[in-house]
């Protein structure tokens, strides 16, 4: 994975669009004191470099009936089964994130369930058959902070 050196304009653009993905390019251009064409070119460059990965709508899980957000630490019976377990987790639509981690868990996942009964069903019927030694579940009551990767833009105070 290569790292790319961002200049101040790139950082300003990323901060603006991370705060509001629907912001018009001309508004970004005005905020950055450059032309709309320059913003379009920079956005294209950032996309081509893989720094920007598409755009998406964010669905509020609670609004569509998924009231339980859970984080589950997974202990594998066989540590060599990472790839097979990951493929199986991809087939479970309620699982929205999967991470290989350091520390006490082999893997850590985030999922949404309609309620606690549905969560129990996912754990017993979908996760346990994957060859797991055990799991530890944490339920999130409320997401207090959610943001994109921070872009630190230095502002000249002239």
MIVEXFI-429890 format. One record per residue: residue number from 1; residue in one letter; y negated, z, x negated of N, C-alpha, C, O, CB in turn. Coordinates in nm, 3 decimals. Glycine has a CB too. Layout:
// residues N
R   pos   code      n.c2      n.c3      n.c1     ca.c2     ca.c3     ca.c1      c.c2      c.c3      c.c1      o.c2      o.c3      o.c1     cb.c2     cb.c3     cb.c1
R   NUM      A         Y         Z         X         Y         Z         X         Y         Z         X         Y         Z         X         Y         Z         X
...
END
This chain:
// residues 158
R   pos   code      n.c2      n.c3      n.c1     ca.c2     ca.c3     ca.c1      c.c2      c.c3      c.c1      o.c2      o.c3      o.c1     cb.c2     cb.c3     cb.c1
R     1      X     0.117     0.000    -0.083     0.000     0.000     0.000    -0.124     0.000    -0.088    -0.146     0.093    -0.165     0.000     0.120     0.095
R     2      X    -0.202    -0.102    -0.075    -0.323    -0.110    -0.155    -0.439    -0.041    -0.087    -0.449    -0.037     0.035    -0.357    -0.255    -0.184
R     3      X    -0.526     0.012    -0.169    -0.649     0.071    -0.118    -0.760    -0.029    -0.137    -0.760    -0.105    -0.234    -0.682     0.206    -0.189
R     4      X    -0.853    -0.029    -0.047    -0.964    -0.123    -0.053    -1.094    -0.046    -0.067    -1.117     0.053     0.002    -0.968    -0.214     0.072
R     5      X    -1.176    -0.091    -0.156    -1.307    -0.029    -0.176    -1.400    -0.073    -0.064    -1.424    -0.192    -0.045    -1.365    -0.065    -0.315
R     6      X    -1.453     0.022     0.008    -1.546    -0.008     0.117    -1.688     0.014     0.067    -1.716     0.111    -0.003    -1.517     0.080     0.242
R     7      X    -1.775    -0.077     0.105    -1.916    -0.054     0.073    -1.981     0.019     0.189    -1.917     0.047     0.291    -1.990    -0.189     0.043
R     8      X    -2.108     0.051     0.174    -2.180     0.129     0.274    -2.183     0.059     0.410    -2.170     0.125     0.513    -2.322     0.156     0.228
R     9      X    -2.199    -0.073     0.411    -2.202    -0.147     0.537    -2.067    -0.137     0.607    -2.060    -0.113     0.728    -2.240    -0.295     0.513
R    10      X    -1.959    -0.155     0.532    -1.825    -0.142     0.591    -1.808    -0.003     0.654    -1.758     0.009     0.766    -1.715    -0.165     0.485
R    11      X    -1.851     0.100     0.583    -1.838     0.236     0.632    -1.921     0.258     0.759    -1.876     0.323     0.853    -1.880     0.336     0.524
R    12      X    -2.043     0.203     0.761    -2.127     0.216     0.880    -2.061     0.148     1.000    -2.058     0.202     1.110    -2.267     0.157     0.855
R    13      X    -2.009     0.029     0.977    -1.943    -0.047     1.085    -1.823     0.031     1.138    -1.807     0.046     1.259    -1.898    -0.187     1.035
R    14      X    -1.738     0.081     1.047    -1.619     0.155     1.088    -1.656     0.280     1.169    -1.591     0.311     1.268    -1.535     0.194     0.966
R    15      X    -1.759     0.350     1.126    -1.801     0.470     1.199    -1.847     0.433     1.340    -1.809     0.500     1.436    -1.914     0.542     1.124
R    16      X    -1.926     0.329     1.353    -1.976     0.289     1.484    -1.865     0.244     1.578    -1.862     0.283     1.694    -2.079     0.177     1.469
R    17      X    -1.773     0.162     1.528    -1.668     0.111     1.618    -1.559     0.215     1.643    -1.491     0.209     1.745    -1.606    -0.015     1.559
R    18      X    -1.542     0.311     1.551    -1.446     0.419     1.576    -1.498     0.510     1.686    -1.419     0.563     1.765    -1.420     0.501     1.447
R    19      X    -1.630     0.528     1.692    -1.689     0.611     1.797    -1.685     0.542     1.933    -1.676     0.608     2.036    -1.833     0.646     1.762
R    20      X    -1.693     0.407     1.933    -1.695     0.331     2.057    -1.641     0.190     2.029    -1.715     0.103     1.983    -1.839     0.325     2.118
R    21      X    -1.513     0.169     2.056    -1.450     0.039     2.026    -1.507    -0.075     2.109    -1.488    -0.192     2.075    -1.300     0.048     2.050
R    22      X    -1.577    -0.043     2.216    -1.633    -0.147     2.303    -1.779    -0.178     2.272    -1.844    -0.251     2.347    -1.618    -0.106     2.448
R    23      X    -1.831    -0.122     2.164    -1.971    -0.144     2.129    -1.992    -0.292     2.096    -1.914    -0.348     2.018    -2.013    -0.053     2.010
R    24      X    -2.092    -0.355     2.152    -2.117    -0.497     2.121    -2.155    -0.515     1.973    -2.223    -0.431     1.914    -2.230    -0.552     2.212
R    25      X    -2.110    -0.627     1.915    -2.140    -0.656     1.775    -2.290    -0.657     1.750    -2.335    -0.615     1.643    -2.080    -0.790     1.735
R    26      X    -2.368    -0.706     1.846    -2.513    -0.710     1.826    -2.573    -0.569     1.817    -2.670    -0.547     1.745    -2.580    -0.787     1.939
R    27      X    -2.516    -0.476     1.890    -2.563    -0.339     1.880    -2.527    -0.279     1.744    -2.606    -0.204     1.686    -2.503    -0.253     1.994
R    28      X    -2.408    -0.312     1.695    -2.368    -0.269     1.561    -2.463    -0.330     1.458    -2.507    -0.263     1.365    -2.220    -0.310     1.531
R    29      X    -2.493    -0.458     1.475    -2.583    -0.529     1.382    -2.720    -0.461     1.377    -2.776    -0.440     1.270    -2.598    -0.677     1.423
R    30      X    -2.773    -0.428     1.494    -2.903    -0.361     1.499    -2.899    -0.227     1.427    -2.990    -0.193     1.351    -2.947    -0.342     1.645
R    31      X    -2.794    -0.151     1.453    -2.781    -0.018     1.391    -2.768    -0.028     1.238    -2.811     0.062     1.165    -2.660     0.057     1.448
R    32      X    -2.709    -0.138     1.192    -2.687    -0.157     1.048    -2.796    -0.241     0.981    -2.794    -0.261     0.860    -2.552    -0.223     1.025
R    33      X    -2.890    -0.291     1.060    -2.999    -0.376     1.009    -2.948    -0.504     0.941    -2.996    -0.541     0.834    -3.085    -0.297     0.910
R    34      X    -2.850    -0.569     1.005    -2.799    -0.698     0.957    -2.781    -0.790     1.077    -2.802    -0.748     1.191    -2.663    -0.680     0.879
R    35      X    -2.743    -0.913     1.052    -2.725    -1.009     1.160    -2.592    -0.988     1.233    -2.499    -0.927     1.180    -2.732    -1.152     1.106
R    36      X    -2.586    -1.040     1.354    -2.461    -1.036     1.430    -2.350    -1.112     1.360    -2.234    -1.071     1.364    -2.482    -1.093     1.569
R    37      X    -2.386    -1.223     1.294    -2.287    -1.302     1.219    -2.229    -1.221     1.104    -2.109    -1.229     1.076    -2.351    -1.432     1.165
R    38      X    -2.314    -1.142     1.038    -2.266    -1.059     0.927    -2.165    -0.955     0.978    -2.064    -0.929     0.912    -2.384    -0.988     0.857
R    39      X    -2.191    -0.897     1.094    -2.098    -0.799     1.152    -1.967    -0.868     1.188    -1.859    -0.816     1.158    -2.161    -0.732     1.279
R    40      X    -1.976    -0.983     1.250    -1.855    -1.058     1.287    -1.771    -1.086     1.162    -1.649    -1.068     1.165    -1.892    -1.190     1.358
R    41      X    -1.834    -1.130     1.055    -1.762    -1.159     0.930    -1.699    -1.033     0.871    -1.585    -1.035     0.825    -1.856    -1.223     0.827
R    42      X    -1.773    -0.924     0.874    -1.719    -0.798     0.818    -1.602    -0.747     0.901    -1.502    -0.701     0.846    -1.829    -0.690     0.813
R    43      X    -1.613    -0.756     1.033    -1.503    -0.713     1.120    -1.379    -0.798     1.091    -1.268    -0.746     1.084    -1.543    -0.725     1.270
R    44      X    -1.399    -0.928     1.075    -1.288    -1.018     1.043    -1.226    -0.981     0.909    -1.104    -0.979     0.896    -1.334    -1.165     1.042
R    45      X    -1.310    -0.952     0.810    -1.260    -0.913     0.677    -1.180    -0.783     0.686    -1.071    -0.774     0.629    -1.378    -0.896     0.578
R    46      X    -1.233    -0.684     0.757    -1.164    -0.555     0.772    -1.031    -0.571     0.846    -0.934    -0.500     0.818    -1.253    -0.455     0.845
R    47      X    -1.027    -0.664     0.940    -0.903    -0.692     1.013    -0.803    -0.761     0.921    -0.685    -0.724     0.918    -0.930    -0.779     1.137
R    48      X    -0.848    -0.861     0.846    -0.759    -0.934     0.754    -0.702    -0.843     0.647    -0.588    -0.862     0.603    -0.834    -1.049     0.690
R    49      X    -0.780    -0.744     0.603    -0.733    -0.649     0.501    -0.636    -0.545     0.559    -0.574    -0.469     0.485    -0.852    -0.578     0.436
R    50      X    -0.625    -0.542     0.692    -0.536    -0.445     0.756    -0.601    -0.309     0.777    -0.534    -0.214     0.818    -0.412    -0.428     0.676
R    51      X    -0.731    -0.298     0.747    -0.802    -0.172     0.768    -0.820    -0.148     0.918    -0.800    -0.036     0.966    -0.939    -0.173     0.696
R    52      X    -0.857    -0.252     0.991    -0.864    -0.247     1.136    -0.736    -0.307     1.191    -0.693    -0.415     1.149    -0.990    -0.323     1.191
R    53      X    -0.676    -0.237     1.284    -0.551    -0.284     1.343    -0.569    -0.300     1.492    -0.531    -0.213     1.570    -0.434    -0.187     1.312
R    54      X    -0.626    -0.413     1.531    -0.639    -0.445     1.672    -0.733    -0.353     1.746    -0.807    -0.274     1.687    -0.506    -0.441     1.737
R    55      X    -0.729    -0.365     1.875    -0.805    -0.276     1.963    -0.714    -0.244     2.080    -0.624    -0.321     2.114    -0.941    -0.342     2.011
R    56      X    -0.737    -0.131     2.140    -0.648    -0.090     2.247    -0.720    -0.002     2.346    -0.823     0.058     2.316    -0.527    -0.016     2.191
R    57      X    -0.666     0.003     2.465    -0.714     0.099     2.563    -0.632     0.226     2.546    -0.513     0.220     2.516    -0.702     0.042     2.709
R    58      X    -0.695     0.339     2.566    -0.627     0.467     2.554    -0.596     0.517     2.694    -0.686     0.533     2.777    -0.713     0.571     2.474
R    59      X    -0.470     0.539     2.720    -0.425     0.586     2.851    -0.420     0.738     2.849    -0.366     0.798     2.756    -0.285     0.526     2.888
R    60      X    -0.475     0.800     2.951    -0.468     0.946     2.965    -0.333     0.978     3.029    -0.314     0.951     3.147    -0.588     1.002     3.051
R    61      X    -0.239     1.036     2.953    -0.104     1.061     3.007    -0.104     1.146     3.134    -0.025     1.120     3.225    -0.020     1.130     2.902
R    62      X    -0.191     1.246     3.141    -0.195     1.332     3.260    -0.230     1.253     3.386    -0.178     1.282     3.494    -0.294     1.445     3.241
R    63      X    -0.318     1.156     3.373    -0.363     1.078     3.489    -0.251     0.991     3.546    -0.260     0.946     3.661    -0.483     0.990     3.450
R    64      X    -0.147     0.966     3.468    -0.034     0.887     3.519     0.093     0.970     3.535     0.203     0.917     3.544    -0.007     0.769     3.426
R    65      X     0.074     1.104     3.539     0.185     1.191     3.574     0.263     1.252     3.459     0.366     1.315     3.482     0.277     1.117     3.656
R    66      X     0.217     1.237     3.336     0.285     1.298     3.221     0.204     1.420     3.179     0.111     1.410     3.099     0.300     1.196     3.100
R    67      X     0.241     1.536     3.235     0.162     1.657     3.218     0.202     1.740     3.097     0.128     1.831     3.059     0.172     1.740     3.341
R    68      X     0.315     1.713     3.037     0.363     1.792     2.924     0.359     1.710     2.796     0.423     1.606     2.786     0.505     1.844     2.950
R    69      X     0.283     1.759     2.699     0.279     1.700     2.566     0.355     1.796     2.475     0.324     1.914     2.470     0.131     1.676     2.515
R    70      X     0.454     1.744     2.404     0.535     1.830     2.317     0.548     1.771     2.178     0.552     1.649     2.159     0.674     1.852     2.378
R    71      X     0.553     1.860     2.083     0.581     1.825     1.943     0.716     1.886     1.910     0.740     2.003     1.937     0.467     1.877     1.845
R    72      X     0.803     1.805     1.852     0.939     1.853     1.826     0.973     1.832     1.679     0.969     1.720     1.628     1.041     1.782     1.917
R    73      X     1.007     1.942     1.614     1.058     1.937     1.477     1.207     1.911     1.484     1.280     1.979     1.556     1.027     2.069     1.399
R    74      X     1.252     1.811     1.409     1.392     1.770     1.415     1.461     1.801     1.282     1.411     1.768     1.174     1.404     1.619     1.447
R    75      X     1.576     1.865     1.292     1.663     1.888     1.178     1.782     1.794     1.195     1.850     1.798     1.298     1.709     2.039     1.168
R    76      X     1.807     1.709     1.097     1.919     1.614     1.106     2.046     1.677     1.051     2.043     1.754     0.955     1.886     1.485     1.029
R    77      X     2.160     1.643     1.113     2.289     1.685     1.057     2.313     1.616     0.924     2.360     1.677     0.828     2.405     1.654     1.155
R    78      X     2.279     1.487     0.920     2.299     1.405     0.801     2.165     1.345     0.760     2.115     1.255     0.828     2.405     1.294     0.826
R    79      X     2.105     1.392     0.650     1.975     1.340     0.608     1.972     1.188     0.583     1.865     1.128     0.584     1.931     1.410     0.483
R    80      X     2.086     1.128     0.562     2.090     0.983     0.541     2.077     0.905     0.671     2.075     0.782     0.670     2.219     0.945     0.471
R    81      X     2.069     0.975     0.784     2.062     0.907     0.914     1.918     0.880     0.959     1.895     0.844     1.074     2.134     0.989     1.019
R    82      X     1.819     0.897     0.867     1.679     0.875     0.904     1.658     0.743     0.976     1.600     0.740     1.085     1.591     0.880     0.779
R    83      X     1.704     0.634     0.917     1.678     0.501     0.974     1.741     0.485     1.111     1.678     0.432     1.203     1.729     0.393     0.880
R    84      X     1.865     0.529     1.126     1.933     0.516     1.256     1.865     0.602     1.362     1.849     0.558     1.476     2.082     0.556     1.242
R    85      X     1.826     0.723     1.325     1.759     0.811     1.421     1.622     0.753     1.458     1.582     0.758     1.575     1.743     0.954     1.363
R    86      X     1.551     0.698     1.360     1.421     0.638     1.390     1.435     0.522     1.488     1.357     0.510     1.582     1.354     0.589     1.260
R    87      X     1.535     0.437     1.466     1.558     0.325     1.559     1.591     0.377     1.699     1.543     0.322     1.799     1.674     0.235     1.508
R    88      X     1.670     0.482     1.706     1.705     0.539     1.837     1.582     0.601     1.904     1.565     0.589     2.025     1.816     0.646     1.821
R    89      X     1.496     0.666     1.826     1.374     0.726     1.881     1.280     0.618     1.934     1.211     0.640     2.034     1.302     0.809     1.775
R    90      X     1.276     0.503     1.867     1.192     0.392     1.915     1.232     0.346     2.054     1.149     0.292     2.128     1.199     0.275     1.818
R    91      X     1.358     0.366     2.091     1.408     0.323     2.221     1.380     0.426     2.332     1.408     0.401     2.449     1.558     0.298     2.213
R    92      X     1.324     0.541     2.294     1.290     0.644     2.393     1.141     0.630     2.424     1.058     0.667     2.341     1.325     0.789     2.340
R    93      X     1.105     0.579     2.542     0.965     0.549     2.570     0.873     0.670     2.569     0.754     0.656     2.544     0.955     0.482     2.701
R    94      X     0.925     0.787     2.595     0.841     0.907     2.596     0.795     0.947     2.455     0.695     1.018     2.441     0.916     1.022     2.661
R    95      X     0.866     0.904     2.352     0.830     0.937     2.214     0.717     0.844     2.171     0.733     0.722     2.170     0.953     0.923     2.117
R    96      X     0.601     0.903     2.137     0.485     0.822     2.101     0.452     0.826     1.952     0.377     0.741     1.904     0.366     0.868     2.180
R    97      X     0.505     0.923     1.879     0.486     0.930     1.734     0.611     0.986     1.670     0.683     1.067     1.729     0.362     1.017     1.698
R    98      X     0.636     0.942     1.547     0.747     0.995     1.468     0.703     0.997     1.322     0.653     0.897     1.270     0.878     0.909     1.486
R    99      X     0.721     1.111     1.258     0.679     1.126     1.119     0.794     1.183     1.036     0.866     1.271     1.081     0.556     1.218     1.109
R   100      X     0.810     1.132     0.915     0.896     1.195     0.815     0.807     1.298     0.748     0.693     1.267     0.713     0.958     1.090     0.710
R   101      X     0.856     1.419     0.730     0.768     1.525     0.684     0.826     1.603     0.567     0.946     1.596     0.539     0.738     1.619     0.797
R   102      X     0.740     1.676     0.500     0.786     1.777     0.405     0.797     1.906     0.483     0.762     1.912     0.601     0.688     1.791     0.281
R   103      X     0.846     2.009     0.420     0.858     2.137     0.489     0.993     2.153     0.555     1.092     2.094     0.511     0.749     2.151     0.593
R   104      X     0.997     2.232     0.659     1.127     2.269     0.715     1.191     2.163     0.804     1.312     2.168     0.825     1.112     2.394     0.792
R   105      X     1.114     2.068     0.856     1.171     1.966     0.944     1.201     1.839     0.865     1.131     1.807     0.768     1.077     1.936     1.061
R   106      X     1.305     1.767     0.907     1.330     1.635     0.850     1.236     1.532     0.912     1.187     1.441     0.845     1.477     1.593     0.871
R   107      X     1.212     1.549     1.040     1.125     1.458     1.116     1.044     1.542     1.214     1.082     1.654     1.249     1.208     1.347     1.190
R   108      X     0.933     1.486     1.257     0.847     1.554     1.354     0.802     1.448     1.453     0.747     1.345     1.413     0.724     1.626     1.285
R   109      X     0.822     1.472     1.583     0.785     1.372     1.684     0.688     1.432     1.785     0.680     1.553     1.804     0.909     1.318     1.755
R   110      X     0.616     1.342     1.849     0.529     1.378     1.961     0.579     1.299     2.080     0.609     1.180     2.069     0.376     1.349     1.930
R   111      X     0.587     1.365     2.195     0.629     1.294     2.316     0.556     1.347     2.437     0.499     1.456     2.435     0.781     1.306     2.335
R   112      X     0.560     1.268     2.542     0.503     1.308     2.671     0.614     1.309     2.774     0.698     1.219     2.778     0.387     1.212     2.714
R   113      X     0.613     1.412     2.859     0.709     1.424     2.968     0.632     1.454     3.097     0.520     1.505     3.094     0.815     1.536     2.939
R   114      X     0.694     1.422     3.210     0.627     1.446     3.338     0.603     1.596     3.362     0.501     1.636     3.417     0.709     1.388     3.453
R   115      X     0.700     1.677     3.318     0.691     1.822     3.335     0.794     1.886     3.242     0.860     1.816     3.166     0.716     1.864     3.485
R   116      X     0.808     2.017     3.248     0.901     2.085     3.158     1.047     2.049     3.187     1.128     2.041     3.095     0.883     2.235     3.169
R   117      X     1.079     2.027     3.314     1.216     1.986     3.349     1.248     1.851     3.286     1.357     1.832     3.232     1.232     1.980     3.504
R   118      X     1.155     1.757     3.294     1.172     1.626     3.232     1.185     1.641     3.081     1.267     1.572     3.019     1.054     1.533     3.268
R   119      X     1.105     1.729     3.020     1.114     1.754     2.875     1.254     1.802     2.838     1.313     1.755     2.741     1.007     1.857     2.831
R   120      X     1.306     1.896     2.915     1.441     1.948     2.889     1.544     1.835     2.898     1.636     1.829     2.817     1.476     2.059     2.989
R   121      X     1.528     1.748     2.995     1.618     1.634     3.012     1.611     1.540     2.890     1.713     1.492     2.843     1.583     1.557     3.141
R   122      X     1.491     1.515     2.841     1.475     1.429     2.722     1.546     1.491     2.603     1.617     1.423     2.530     1.324     1.406     2.690
R   123      X     1.525     1.621     2.583     1.587     1.689     2.468     1.739     1.684     2.479     1.807     1.648     2.382     1.540     1.835     2.460
R   124      X     1.794     1.719     2.594     1.940     1.725     2.609     2.006     1.588     2.619     2.111     1.565     2.559     1.975     1.806     2.731
R   125      X     1.945     1.497     2.696     2.011     1.370     2.724     1.977     1.258     2.626     2.056     1.165     2.608     1.975     1.326     2.862
R   126      X     1.861     1.267     2.562     1.818     1.157     2.475     1.812     1.196     2.328     1.844     1.114     2.241     1.684     1.107     2.518
R   127      X     1.772     1.319     2.297     1.758     1.357     2.156     1.887     1.415     2.097     1.930     1.372     1.990     1.647     1.458     2.141
R   128      X     1.948     1.510     2.164     2.066     1.574     2.108     2.180     1.477     2.075     2.249     1.498     1.975     2.116     1.678     2.203
R   129      X     2.202     1.371     2.155     2.310     1.277     2.120     2.284     1.196     1.993     2.372     1.121     1.950     2.332     1.183     2.234
R   130      X     2.166     1.209     1.931     2.133     1.130     1.813     2.191     1.187     1.684     2.165     1.133     1.576     1.985     1.118     1.801
R   131      X     2.266     1.293     1.691     2.323     1.352     1.571     2.228     1.449     1.505     2.217     1.452     1.382     2.361     1.243     1.473
R   132      X     2.160     1.528     1.586     2.066     1.625     1.533     2.135     1.759     1.515     2.220     1.797     1.595     1.944     1.639     1.625
R   133      X     2.098     1.831     1.410     2.151     1.966     1.392     2.088     2.058     1.495     2.156     2.137     1.560     2.125     2.017     1.247
R   134      X     1.954     2.047     1.508     1.881     2.123     1.608     1.738     2.075     1.614     1.695     1.993     1.532     1.887     2.275     1.578
R   135      X     1.665     2.126     1.711     1.524     2.092     1.727     1.443     2.220     1.752     1.497     2.321     1.796     1.504     1.989     1.843
R   136      X     1.315     2.212     1.723     1.222     2.318     1.760     1.107     2.252     1.833     1.046     2.157     1.783     1.171     2.399     1.633
R   137      X     1.077     2.302     1.951     0.978     2.238     2.038     0.853     2.325     2.052     0.861     2.446     2.073     1.038     2.210     2.175
R   138      X     0.738     2.258     2.039     0.608     2.320     2.064     0.543     2.242     2.177     0.540     2.119     2.174     0.517     2.322     1.934
R   139      X     0.492     2.313     2.276     0.423     2.245     2.386     0.273     2.262     2.367     0.225     2.373     2.340     0.468     2.302     2.525
R   140      X     0.201     2.153     2.379     0.056     2.155     2.367    -0.005     2.184     2.503     0.025     2.115     2.601     0.002     2.021     2.309
R   141      X    -0.090     2.284     2.510    -0.159     2.315     2.635    -0.280     2.225     2.655    -0.312     2.187     2.768    -0.202     2.461     2.637
R   142      X    -0.348     2.191     2.544    -0.472     2.115     2.555    -0.504     2.054     2.420    -0.495     2.120     2.317    -0.589     2.206     2.605
R   143      X    -0.542     1.928     2.421    -0.584     1.861     2.298    -0.731     1.893     2.274    -0.818     1.843     2.345    -0.561     1.705     2.307
R   144      X    -0.759     1.976     2.175    -0.895     2.023     2.152    -0.979     1.924     2.072    -1.100     1.913     2.093    -0.892     2.156     2.080
R   145      X    -0.915     1.851     1.981    -0.986     1.752     1.898    -0.899     1.628     1.888    -0.779     1.638     1.863    -1.021     1.809     1.756
R   146      X    -0.960     1.512     1.907    -0.891     1.385     1.883    -0.995     1.287     1.833    -1.096     1.262     1.899    -0.819     1.332     2.014
R   147      X    -0.969     1.234     1.717    -1.062     1.137     1.661    -0.989     1.046     1.565    -0.875     1.070     1.527    -1.179     1.207     1.590
R   148      X    -1.059     0.941     1.527    -1.008     0.847     1.428    -1.025     0.910     1.290    -1.088     1.014     1.274    -1.082     0.711     1.437
R   149      X    -0.968     0.844     1.192    -0.988     0.883     1.053    -1.137     0.892     1.027    -1.211     0.799     1.061    -0.920     0.782     0.955
R   150      X    -1.185     1.002     0.968    -1.330     1.015     0.948    -1.382     0.916     0.844    -1.321     0.896     0.738    -1.366     1.158     0.906
R   151      X    -1.494     0.855     0.875    -1.563     0.766     0.783    -1.689     0.841     0.739    -1.776     0.869     0.820    -1.597     0.625     0.849
R   152      X    -1.696     0.872     0.613    -1.810     0.946     0.562    -1.917     0.848     0.516    -1.901     0.781     0.413    -1.768     1.040     0.447
R   153      X    -2.022     0.841     0.590    -2.132     0.752     0.557    -2.247     0.835     0.502    -2.297     0.927     0.566    -2.178     0.670     0.681
R   154      X    -2.287     0.800     0.380    -2.401     0.867     0.321    -2.528     0.805     0.375    -2.543     0.683     0.377    -2.398     0.859     0.167
R   155      X    -2.618     0.889     0.420    -2.743     0.842     0.478    -2.856     0.872     0.380    -2.874     0.986     0.338    -2.769     0.907     0.616
R   156      X    -2.932     0.769     0.346    -3.049     0.789     0.261    -3.158     0.854     0.344    -3.190     0.806     0.453    -3.098     0.654     0.199
R   157      X    -3.214     0.960     0.293    -3.322     1.027     0.364    -3.452     1.000     0.292    -3.509     1.089     0.229    -3.296     1.178     0.375
R   158      X    -3.500     0.877     0.303    -3.626     0.838     0.238    -3.745     0.874     0.321    -3.858     0.848     0.281    -3.629     0.691     0.209
END
